[in-house]
Amino acid sequence: MKAVLLADTDIDLYSTDIPPSGTVDFIGSCYFTEICKCKLKNIACLKCGNIVGYHVISPCKPCLLSCNNGHFWMFHSQAVFGINRLDSSGVNVLLWGNLPDLEESTDEDMSCISEEEYIR
C-alpha cells in the first residue's frame, strides 16, 4: 500500500502487514526515531544487499493507539516497486472499501487475543 511517513510527509513509502518471505532480511541494530519510542530495524534486499526499508519491531503505545492500518513493514518508494494485493478470489484487486465487515461472534474464544491485537 502506498503510504507517507508521518514524521515527514515528503517521504513516500510502501507498507504491508505481510512479512516478506525470502526477499529481505534484517540488517544492523535496532533504533528509535526522535518522534516516538517505536523500535525499528532496517531491512535489506537479499539479492543486492541495499537497505530497502524497515520493520517496526515494537510499536510504541501512542502509535498503536493512533489511527494506523497495522502495516509494520515499510519500504522506501525509491528502492522498491509496489504491486496490488489480490482478494481471496485471486482475481480482483483488494480494496479497503471492499473488505467484508467483521461480524460479532460469541463462538470464538477471544481470551487468547493480546491487547496489541485489539488495538490493531
C-alpha positions in Angstrom: 0.0 0.0 0.0 1.3 3.5 -0.8 1.9 5.4 2.4 3.5 8.6 3.6 5.9 8.8 6.5 4.0 10.6 9.3 7.2 12.2 10.7 8.0 13.7 7.3 5.1 13.8 4.8 7.5 14.5 1.9 8.7 10.9 2.1 6.8 8.3 0.2 6.7 4.7 1.3 5.0 1.4 0.6 3.7 -0.6 3.5 2.4 -4.1 4.2 1.1 -6.2 7.0 2.5 -9.4 5.5 6.1 -10.2 6.5 8.2 -10.6 3.2 9.4 -14.1 2.7 12.8 -14.9 1.0 13.3 -11.3 -0.3 14.7 -9.3 2.6 16.4 -9.8 5.9 17.2 -7.6 9.0 20.4 -5.7 8.9 22.2 -3.6 11.6 20.9 -2.8 15.1 17.5 -1.7 16.3 17.0 2.0 16.6 14.3 4.5 17.7 13.0 7.7 16.0 13.2 11.1 17.5 9.4 11.5 17.5 8.3 8.3 19.3 9.5 5.2 21.0 8.8 2.7 18.3 11.6 0.2 18.0 12.7 -0.1 14.3 15.1 -2.3 12.4 16.3 -1.8 8.8 15.6 -4.5 6.2 17.9 -5.1 3.2 17.4 -6.9 -0.2 18.8 -10.4 -0.2 20.0 -10.1 -3.8 21.7 -6.7 -3.8 22.2 -6.0 -0.1 20.8 -2.5 -0.2 18.6 -1.2 2.6 15.1 -1.1 1.2 13.1 -0.2 4.2 12.5 -1.0 7.9 10.3 -3.1 10.1 8.5 -1.7 13.2 9.7 -4.4 15.6 7.8 -2.9 18.6 5.4 0.0 18.1 5.1 2.4 21.0 1.7 2.7 22.7 0.9 6.2 21.3 1.4 4.9 17.8 -0.6 1.8 18.4 -3.4 3.9 19.8 -3.3 6.4 16.9 -5.0 5.7 13.6 -2.9 3.0 11.8 -3.6 0.2 9.5 -1.4 -2.4 11.2 1.2 -2.3 8.5 4.6 -2.6 10.2 6.8 -3.5 7.1 7.8 -0.2 5.5 9.6 0.1 2.1 11.3 3.2 0.6 9.5 4.1 -2.6 12.7 4.7 -4.4 14.1 1.3 -3.5 11.1 -1.0 -4.5 8.1 -1.0 -6.7 4.6 -1.7 -5.4 2.2 -4.3 -6.6 -1.5 -4.6 -5.8 -2.7 -7.3 -3.5 -5.5 -9.5 -4.8 -8.5 -10.6 -2.8 -9.2 -14.2 -1.8 -10.5 -14.9 -5.3 -7.1 -14.1 -6.7 -8.7 -12.0 -9.5 -9.8 -8.7 -8.1 -7.6 -6.0 -6.5 -8.1 -5.9 -2.8 -9.5 -2.5 -1.7 -10.2 -1.2 1.8 -13.9 -0.4 0.8 -14.5 -4.0 -0.4 -13.3 -5.7 2.8 -16.0 -7.8 4.4 -17.5 -6.4 7.7 -16.4 -8.1 10.9 -19.3 -9.8 12.5 -19.6 -10.1 16.2 -19.1 -13.8 17.1 -19.6 -15.3 20.5 -18.4 -18.7 19.3 -14.7 -17.7 19.2 -12.6 -17.6 22.3 -11.4 -14.1 22.5 -9.4 -14.5 25.7 -6.2 -15.5 23.8 -6.0 -12.2 21.8 -3.4 -9.8 23.1 -4.0 -6.1 23.9 -1.8 -5.2 20.9 -4.1 -7.2 18.5 -7.2 -5.5 19.9 -5.6 -2.1 19.2 -4.7 -3.0 15.7 
